């Protein structure tokens, strides 16, 4: 099946990304992750020069014009070096959907995004809202020619370093009064890079991993933005657009999970050949060999499911079930594989002298963001069995 998916062009893309990750990304991660340093601008520029911020952007907007498959292919390689680097490329998005802007502005900023020069932070969750995005309470009220944003957001990674924040908020509406997602819209909050928007305060959230950038708690108190800074669409389009966006995001998370697991597997294999116990390499011990065999099989199974899911998306077919499947399977796999790799390294794996502990910490997050494992299982079971009676009309 791999031969079917990996054309000569895709193999070349994969090889170039692999070399870039090992030579440019991994050394930076090994140096900066232990001290919780930010992704350097120099590395970001190298990624931009490779075209990695514009993988899925149309060529007419300065992108590579490739699909979800290539996006995931490259992301796996980048995550092998540092998951945060594989994540930051997702912060470059087309702005052609901001219907209130003149086309010249939309084209200019989309082209900048493809070059990595105009990146987003995404503010969806709130202190009391995580998986249930329909419960968002952050408000946007129209006051003349401006929207006034009031409310709190949580888990907004890159809020300081981004060039704008894409925020999900609720507007007053009389339409669809029984739908919990009614009135949810997506807004664009432009701001200077390195600062929070005017009318917004916040503080970084202390994390156990996912270093390379900061994750923020934000409080919007009368933050004003132009009336036209809203994603095109009618009432509740913010919620629907977010759900649609999450399918590709979940495939992307699967690719990052696979990259983490593969990094841990490869490091464990190298260590097993080097580490001697009882006069022989631990790679000679059956338990070690069987561990590695299981780990490699799980990584490859997740990769093949990811290839299938990405192909469905690129062919325009429905893939919400498959996206949930691969996100669930790959993230659960990554936690197991990275934990087993740490076990193979023993005490050495529990130190910051080896990258395995980073893969292990970051893999744990993949089961939570872009929808928890439990949410993925809910989506899958709903597609297979239909919604339970008590949720039939939700």
C-alpha positions in Angstrom: 0.0 0.0 0.0 2.9 2.4 0.7 4.0 2.0 -2.9 0.5 3.0 -4.0 0.5 6.1 -1.9 4.1 7.3 -2.3 4.7 8.5 -5.8 8.2 9.5 -6.9 7.3 13.1 -6.2 6.1 12.4 -2.7 9.2 10.3 -1.9 11.3 13.3 -2.9 9.2 15.6 -0.7 9.6 13.1 2.2 13.3 12.7 1.8 13.9 16.5 1.6 11.8 17.1 4.7 13.5 14.2 6.6 16.9 15.7 5.9 15.8 19.2 6.9 14.3 17.9 10.2 17.4 15.9 11.1 19.9 18.7 10.2 18.0 21.8 11.1 15.2 21.0 13.5 16.5 18.3 15.8 19.6 20.0 17.0 17.6 23.2 17.8 15.0 21.1 19.7 17.7 19.3 21.7 19.2 22.6 22.6 16.1 24.7 23.3 13.4 22.4 24.6 15.2 21.7 27.9 15.4 25.4 28.6 11.8 26.0 27.3 13.1 28.4 24.6 11.1 29.6 21.7 11.4 28.5 18.1 14.1 30.8 16.7 13.2 33.2 13.9 16.2 31.8 11.9 14.6 28.4 11.9 11.2 29.8 10.9 12.8 31.6 8.0 14.5 28.3 6.8 11.1 26.7 7.0 9.6 29.5 5.0 12.3 29.2 2.4 11.4 25.5 2.1 7.8 26.5 1.4 6.5 24.7 4.5 4.1 27.4 5.6 2.3 27.3 2.2 2.0 23.6 1.6 -1.7 23.7 1.1 -1.9 27.2 -0.3 -2.8 27.6 -4.0 0.2 28.5 -6.2 -1.6 31.7 -7.2 -1.3 32.8 -3.6 2.3 31.9 -3.3 1.9 28.4 -1.9 3.0 25.0 -3.1 -0.5 23.9 -4.1 -0.3 20.5 -2.5 -2.8 18.5 -0.5 -3.5 17.1 3.0 -1.3 14.1 2.1 1.8 16.1 1.5 1.0 18.3 4.5 0.9 15.2 6.8 3.9 13.7 5.1 6.1 16.8 5.8 4.6 17.2 9.3 5.6 13.7 10.3 9.2 14.5 9.4 9.2 17.8 11.2 7.7 16.2 14.4 10.5 13.7 14.4 12.6 16.7 15.2 10.3 18.8 17.3 6.5 18.7 17.5 6.2 22.4 18.0 8.0 23.0 14.7 5.5 20.6 13.0 2.7 22.6 14.6 3.7 26.1 13.7 3.2 25.5 10.0 -0.5 25.0 10.8 -0.6 28.7 11.8 -0.4 29.9 8.2 -3.9 30.0 6.7 -5.7 31.5 3.7 -7.4 34.8 4.5 -9.5 34.8 1.3 -12.6 34.0 3.4 -12.6 37.4 5.2 -15.3 38.7 2.9 -15.4 42.2 4.3 -11.8 42.9 3.3 -11.0 44.1 -0.2 -9.5 41.4 -2.4 -6.2 43.1 -2.6 -5.8 42.9 1.2 -6.9 39.2 1.3 -4.5 38.3 -1.4 -1.6 40.3 0.1 -2.0 38.7 3.6 -2.6 35.2 2.2 0.6 35.5 0.3 2.4 36.7 3.4 1.0 33.7 5.3 2.3 31.3 2.7 5.8 32.8 3.3 5.4 32.4 7.1 5.2 36.2 7.6 1.5 36.4 8.7 0.7 33.7 11.2 -2.3 33.0 13.4 -3.1 32.0 17.0 -6.5 30.3 17.4 -8.7 31.1 20.3 -11.5 28.5 20.7 -11.5 27.0 24.2 -12.5 28.9 27.3 -11.9 28.3 31.0 -15.2 26.3 31.2 -15.3 25.3 27.5 -13.1 22.6 26.1 -14.6 19.8 24.0 -18.1 21.4 23.9 -17.4 24.3 21.6 -21.1 25.0 21.2 -21.0 26.3 24.8 -18.7 29.2 23.9 -19.7 32.3 25.9 -17.2 34.9 24.7 -19.3 37.7 23.2 -19.0 39.9 20.2 -21.4 42.9 20.1 -21.6 45.2 17.1 -21.1 48.9 18.1 -21.3 51.1 15.0 -18.5 50.0 12.7 -16.7 47.9 15.2 -17.2 44.6 17.0 -16.6 44.7 20.8 -15.1 41.4 22.1 -15.7 40.5 25.8 -14.9 37.2 27.5 -12.1 34.8 28.4 -10.2 32.3 26.3 -7.9 29.5 27.3 -5.2 27.3 25.6 -4.4 30.0 23.0 -0.9 28.9 21.9 1.2 31.6 20.2 -1.1 34.4 21.2 1.9 36.7 21.7 4.0 35.8 18.7 1.2 35.6 16.1 0.2 38.4 13.7 -3.5 37.9 14.4 -5.8 35.9 16.6 -8.7 33.9 15.0 -11.3 33.9 17.7 -14.6 32.0 18.0 -17.3 34.2 19.7 -21.0 34.4 20.0 -23.1 37.2 18.5 -26.7 38.0 19.4 -29.1 36.2 17.0 -32.7 35.3 16.7 -32.1 32.6 14.1 -32.0 28.9 15.0 -33.0 29.6 18.6 -32.9 25.9 19.6 -29.4 25.2 18.2 -26.6 25.5 20.8 -24.2 26.6 18.1 -26.4 29.5 16.9 -24.6 32.8 16.6 -21.1 31.5 16.7 -18.8 33.4 14.3 -15.1 33.5 13.6 -13.3 36.9 14.0 -9.9 38.1 12.9 -8.1 40.2 15.6 -5.1 41.9 13.9 -2.3 42.9 16.2 1.4 43.7 16.4 3.7 40.6 16.5 5.1 40.1 19.9 2.1 41.8 21.7 -1.4 41.0 22.8 -4.2 43.0 21.1 -5.4 46.2 22.7 -8.2 45.4 25.1 -6.8 42.0 25.8 -4.6 40.9 28.7 -3.2 37.5 29.5 -0.6 35.3 31.0 1.3 32.1 29.8 0.0 28.8 31.2 2.7 26.6 32.8 3.0 23.4 30.8 4.9 20.2 31.1 5.8 20.1 27.4 5.0 21.5 23.9 7.8 24.0 24.4 9.0 26.3 21.6 6.2 28.7 22.1 3.9 29.9 24.9 0.3 28.9 25.5 -1.9 31.7 26.9 -5.0 32.4 29.1 -6.6 35.5 27.6 -9.1 38.1 28.9 -10.9 40.3 26.4 -12.3 43.4 27.9 -13.8 45.7 25.3 -11.4 44.6 22.6 -12.5 46.5 19.4 -12.0 45.3 15.9 -13.4 46.6 12.5 -16.8 45.4 11.5 -15.3 43.7 8.4 -12.9 41.4 10.4 -15.2 38.4 10.3 -15.1 35.2 8.4 -17.7 35.1 5.6 -20.8 33.1 6.3 -24.2 33.3 8.0 -25.3 32.7 11.5 -23.5 29.7 13.1 -20.9 29.5 10.3 -18.2 29.9 12.9 -19.1 26.6 14.5 -19.5 24.8 11.2 -16.2 26.2 9.8 -14.4 25.1 13.0 -15.7 21.6 12.8 -14.7 21.4 9.1 -11.2 22.8 9.9 -10.8 20.2 12.6 -10.8 17.2 10.2 -7.5 18.3 8.5 -6.2 19.4 11.9 -6.8 15.9 13.3 -5.0 14.3 10.4 -2.2 16.7 11.1 -2.2 15.7 14.8 -2.0 12.1 13.7 1.1 12.9 11.6 2.7 14.7 14.5 1.9 11.7 16.7 3.6 9.4 14.2 6.6 11.6 14.0 7.0 11.6 17.8 6.6 7.8 18.0 9.0 7.2 15.1 11.6 9.5 16.8 11.3 7.5 20.0 11.5 4.2 18.2 14.6 5.1 16.2 16.3 6.4 19.3 15.4 3.3 21.3 16.7 1.1 18.5 20.0 2.9 18.4 20.4 2.8 22.2 19.5 -0.9 22.3 22.5 -1.6 20.0 24.9 0.5 22.1 23.8 -0.4 25.6 25.6 -3.5 27.0 24.3 -5.6 29.9 25.5 -9.0 31.0 28.2 -8.6 28.3 25.8 -8.3 25.3 23.8 -5.4 23.7 20.3 -5.2 25.1 19.1 -5.5 21.4 19.9 -9.2 21.8 17.4 -9.7 24.6 14.1 -11.1 23.3 12.0 -8.7 25.4 13.7 -5.7 23.9 13.4 -7.2 20.4 9.7 -7.9 20.9 9.1 -4.5 22.3 10.6 -2.9 19.2 8.7 -5.2 16.9 5.4 -4.2 18.5 6.4 -0.5 18.5 7.3 -0.5 14.8 4.1 -2.3 13.8 2.0 0.2 15.6 3.8 3.1 14.0 3.3 1.7 10.5 -0.3 0.9 11.1 -1.0 4.5 12.2 0.9 5.8 9.1 -1.1 3.7 6.7 -4.4 4.9 8.3 -3.1 8.4 8.0 -2.3 7.9 4.3 -5.8 6.6 3.7 -7.5 9.4 5.6 -5.4 12.1 3.8 -6.2 10.6 0.5 -10.0 10.7 1.2 -9.7 14.4 2.1 -7.7 15.2 -1.0 -10.3 13.4 -3.1 -13.0 15.5 -1.6 -14.9 12.7 0.1 -16.4 12.8 3.6 -13.7 11.9 6.1 -14.9 13.0 9.6 -15.1 9.4 10.8 -11.7 8.5 9.3 -10.1 11.8 10.7 -11.4 10.9 14.2 -10.1 7.3 13.8 -6.6 8.3 12.8 -6.4 11.0 15.4 -7.5 8.6 18.1 -5.4 5.6 17.0 -2.2 7.6 16.3 -2.2 9.6 19.5 -3.0 6.6 21.7 -0.2 4.7 19.8 2.3 7.6 20.3 1.9 7.6 24.1 2.4 3.8 24.2 5.4 3.8 21.9 7.2 6.7 23.5 6.7 5.2 26.9 8.1 1.9 25.7 11.1 3.7 24.2 11.7 5.4 27.5 11.6 2.0 29.2 14.2 0.6 26.8 16.5 3.5 27.7 15.8 2.9 31.4 17.2 5.5 33.7 18.8 7.3 30.8 15.4 7.8 29.3 14.2 9.6 32.4 16.8 12.4 31.9 17.0 15.4 29.6 20.2 14.0 28.2 18.1 12.1 25.6 15.2 13.3 23.4 13.0 10.4 24.3 11.6 12.2 27.3 10.5 15.1 25.0 8.8 12.7 22.6 7.0 11.1 25.6 5.8 14.5 27.1 4.7 15.8 23.8 3.0 12.6 22.8 0.8 12.8 25.9 -0.6 16.1 24.6 -1.7 14.6 21.3 -4.5 12.7 23.2 -5.9 16.0 24.4 -5.7 18.8 21.8 -7.7 18.9 18.5 -10.4 16.9 20.4 -9.6 14.4 23.1 -9.5 10.7 22.5 -12.9 10.4 24.2 -14.4 13.0 21.7 -12.9 11.0 18.8 -14.5 7.8 20.0 -17.8 9.7 20.3 -17.6 10.8 16.7 -16.6 7.4 15.5 -19.4 5.6 17.4 -22.0 8.2 16.3 -21.1 7.6 12.6 -21.3 3.9 13.1 -24.4 3.6 15.3 -26.1 6.9 15.1 -26.4 9.4 18.0 -27.8 8.1 21.3 -31.4 9.0 21.9 -30.6 11.7 24.5 -28.4 13.4 21.9 -30.5 12.8 18.8 -31.7 16.5 18.7 -28.5 18.2 20.0 
